[in-house]
Amino acid sequence: MIPISYYLFLSLTLFSIGMIGVMTRRNIIIVLMCVELMLNSVNLLLVAFSKMHQAKNIGTEAGIDGQMLVLFIMVVAAAEVAVGLSIMILFYRKAYNVDVKSLNRLKH
């Protein structure tokens, strides 16, 4: 069995890469990909903790809670991508640009 510290380190690394990408990039597509990377790192951590909890409580039915939460997060992430991409397509049609700094044009 793989120790939980490996999952923690991998999840922290993926989340950090995603956070740095969100803060430094200006392209909307890359920002959305970094947000997805952050959500997937949290999903990895939830599944790892769920599996660890299930291994400790072998005789009980606990352990599926984390996996159900991961499924919910994946549904929300899919909806977020659909809405984000549709907003990006509409913004590109209007401004011919996918730069995050020029999103203030949507106010007018």
Secondary structure, DSSP 8 states (H G I E B T S, - for coil): ---HHHHHHHHHHHHHHHHHHHHH--BHHHHHHHHHHHHHHHHHHHHHHHHHHHHH-TTSSTTSHHHHHHHHHHHHHHHHHHHHHHHHHHHHHHHS--BGGGGGGGG-
